[in-house]
Amino acid sequence: MRRRRHESLQPLTRHHHYALVVAMHLVRREQPASALAAELRHFWENGGQAHFREEEEILLPAYAKYGSLERPEIVQMLVEHVKIRSLVSRALEDGDESVFEELGALLRAHVQLEEQTVFPLIEDTLQEPDLARLAPFFEEHRASSPYAGGAEQQNPS
């Protein structure tokens, strides 16, 4: 039976749902390339980049207090972050629409890795007080998706 995601990580999970919608659109390519690029840009600039940074700068350092970063799933997560960033750059900065399907497939697989393997590992490794302390750092992703049913939340930076 699948357990409920810890409350502090739920904003990241909600953002993953948005990433899956974008990934599906990129793979299916049912919209013009310009519309897909606009959707990808919106995703990336309104939470995608920040989401990766928060996982790398907040979530994984908290996990590393008690767990090994040498685990294959953690290494895979970080390598995929680099690969996704590279593909996003090719798509948005270079205008290379040929990477849409690869990016969508990788984004989908990456979300599955985090949701099915990495997040449960982190939840099993961290104690409740450590998980609870993470909550304020991930709040901003609650309404980052136009699919979330809420107003856009601006990043304070």
C-alpha positions in Angstrom: 0.0 0.0 0.0 1.3 3.4 -0.9 1.8 5.7 2.0 1.0 9.4 2.0 3.9 11.8 1.2 5.2 13.7 4.2 3.5 17.1 4.5 6.8 19.0 4.1 7.5 17.3 0.8 4.0 17.6 -0.6 4.7 21.0 -2.4 7.5 19.2 -4.3 5.1 16.4 -5.2 2.5 18.9 -6.4 5.1 20.5 -8.6 6.0 17.0 -9.9 2.4 16.7 -11.1 2.8 19.9 -13.1 6.1 18.5 -14.5 4.3 15.4 -15.6 1.7 17.5 -17.5 4.5 19.3 -19.3 6.4 16.1 -20.0 3.3 14.5 -21.5 2.8 17.5 -23.8 6.5 17.4 -24.9 6.3 13.7 -25.7 3.0 13.8 -27.5 3.8 17.0 -29.5 0.2 17.6 -30.2 0.7 21.4 -30.1 2.8 23.6 -32.3 6.5 23.8 -31.3 6.1 27.4 -30.3 3.3 26.5 -27.9 5.4 23.7 -26.4 8.3 26.0 -26.0 6.1 28.6 -24.3 4.7 26.0 -21.9 8.2 24.7 -21.1 9.5 28.2 -20.5 6.6 28.9 -18.2 7.3 25.7 -16.3 11.0 26.3 -16.1 10.9 29.9 -15.1 8.0 29.5 -12.6 9.3 26.8 -10.4 11.3 24.2 -12.5 14.7 25.8 -11.9 14.0 26.6 -8.3 12.6 23.1 -7.7 15.9 21.5 -8.7 17.9 24.0 -6.6 15.7 23.3 -3.6 16.2 19.6 -3.9 20.0 20.1 -4.3 20.5 22.8 -1.7 18.0 22.0 0.9 16.5 18.5 0.6 19.7 16.5 -0.2 21.9 18.3 2.4 19.2 17.5 5.1 19.2 13.8 3.9 23.1 13.7 3.9 23.2 14.3 7.6 22.0 10.7 8.1 22.2 9.0 4.7 24.8 8.4 2.0 24.9 10.5 -1.1 26.8 7.6 -2.8 23.5 5.7 -3.3 22.9 5.0 -7.0 19.4 6.6 -6.9 20.8 9.9 -5.4 23.6 10.0 -8.0 21.1 9.2 -10.8 18.8 12.1 -9.5 21.6 14.6 -9.7 22.9 13.4 -13.1 19.3 13.7 -14.4 19.1 17.3 -13.0 22.2 18.2 -15.2 20.8 16.4 -18.2 17.4 18.0 -17.9 19.0 21.5 -17.5 21.0 20.8 -20.6 18.0 19.7 -22.7 16.0 22.7 -21.4 18.8 25.0 -22.5 18.9 23.4 -25.9 15.1 23.8 -26.3 14.7 27.3 -24.9 18.0 29.0 -25.6 19.0 27.3 -28.8 15.5 26.8 -30.1 16.1 23.1 -30.7 12.7 21.5 -30.8 14.2 18.1 -31.7 14.8 17.6 -27.9 11.2 17.9 -26.8 10.4 14.2 -26.8 13.7 13.2 -25.1 13.2 16.0 -22.5 9.6 14.9 -21.9 10.5 11.3 -21.5 13.4 12.1 -19.2 11.3 14.5 -17.1 8.6 11.8 -16.7 11.2 9.2 -15.7 12.9 11.6 -13.3 9.7 12.5 -11.5 9.0 8.7 -11.1 12.5 8.2 -9.7 12.0 10.9 -7.1 8.5 10.0 -6.2 8.9 6.2 -6.1 12.5 5.9 -4.8 14.2 9.1 -3.6 11.5 10.7 -1.6 10.6 7.4 0.2 14.3 7.0 1.0 14.5 10.5 2.4 11.3 10.0 4.4 12.6 6.7 5.8 16.0 8.2 6.7 15.1 11.6 8.3 13.4 11.9 11.6 10.1 13.7 11.9 11.6 16.9 13.4 14.1 17.1 10.5 11.3 16.6 7.9 9.1 19.1 9.6 11.9 21.7 9.5 12.0 21.5 5.7 8.4 22.5 5.2 8.8 26.3 4.9 11.4 25.9 2.2 9.1 24.3 -0.3 5.9 26.3 0.2 6.4 28.5 -2.9 5.7 25.5 -5.2 2.1 25.1 -4.1 0.6 27.3 -6.8 3.4 27.4 -9.4 1.3 25.5 -12.0 -1.5 27.0 -14.0 -3.0 23.5 -13.5 -3.0 23.8 -9.7 -6.3 25.7 -9.6 -4.7 28.7 -7.9 -3.2 32.0 -8.8 0.4 32.2 -9.8 2.7 32.8 -6.9 5.7 35.0 -7.7 9.1 34.0 -6.6 10.4 36.7 -4.2 13.9 36.8 -5.7 
